[in-house]
Amino acid sequence: MSAAASSASSTSREAAAAADAERALTQRLARHRRLALRWFALVLVLTALGAGSWWWTQARNVVSTDDAYVAGDVIEVSPRIEGTAVAVFAQDTDTVEAGAPLVQIDPTDARLALDAAVQALAHAVRDYRSAGADADQAREQMRQRASELVRAQDDFERRGAIAAEGAVSKEELRHAGSAVTAAQAALDAQRAAFRSSLAHVEGTTAESSPLVKEAATRVRSAALTLARSVVRAPIAGRITRRVVQVGQHVAPGTPLLEIVPLDRVWVDANFKESQLGRLHPGQAVVLTSDLYGGAVAFHGTIQGFEAGTGAAFAALPAQNATGNWIKVVQRVPVRIALDVREVRAHPLLIGVSMAAEVHVDQPGDSHGALSTASAATAAGSLARRLPRMPDATDAYAGEIEAGEALVDKTIRANSAGPGHIGEPDTRR
């Protein structure tokens, strides 16, 4: 065999070996690809089964929305009297208790009016005492007139008895009769004067006299005006949007600042109209806030539903009859009450975002909020389990006490406590 033939044979064997190695590599890659596809398909199937199982057992029983925000009362504080603000005791972000002083209005005019009212009350009490003394005087004078009448009648009867014997002239007898008539007229006039004086004090005391009570009412009103020169917080909360400045002239209705009671907030969750069929008052809600993240969960209860969608009550409601109409799924605000203890432990600010999840028991339930009977039953159960806090304040309850104490003090200082005055018996 020649050298050329030997070289060609060697090259052919090397090419065959290379082709066999390439085929073996291609087969291994194909087996690996098929194995990877099988594993991928298995993982895909398991994932689908897991997702389906989770949806069947959990997700289909959950109605959720992240279009929810914290809401609460924003109380605008304004003065109840007119005047100039001479001091401001609260600033934005301050936390105040109910009844805490917020703004001082110049009390000079109110103090002067109160002094004048107290003096008028003192005069009224003393006038009542004077009226009682006048009635006493009129009573004694009436007794005197009664005595004079008795004496005149005795004189007339005595002269009449001896007139037949001629011991008394007819003129003297006529004068004795005139004296009886004059004494009777004087007694009647004095009795009328006594009754007129008695009308001012009969059946009354210094405290119950109409004139004294009228003057006392003016004192209470003036004392109340003076107490209202200090603007107090109607409820506990955090100060915000303070606009009043020292030296500013304010009047009733002028906004001074606002108070937000952060322990009385709730959540307005805007659920889609297609979700309302599975919601009703009384259902439990789990909420999370962007303020604290998922580490803090709030628990609430559905209180009720607004009477319409948010678009219906918007300042510029949608005009769907214009021709270029596109259907948009509407949302209805749902009010959710929060656990007060959780809110106090983790305060929420008005307007922060919340995510709400409602676990419903019957996925196919479609009566929900639209069923009057079921909603009423659930609302009654909710009212029994969650007593509502009334919107009321007693921060101003003590304002009248200062006026009452001043009235009592003034009456005691100017009253001698007269007893009952009655008409004496002037009959013979």
Summary of the structure (lengths in Angstrom):
residues: 428
radius of gyration: 48.6
end to end distance: 186.6
largest distance: 214.0
contacts: 1196
relative contact order: 0.16
helix: 48%
strand: 19%
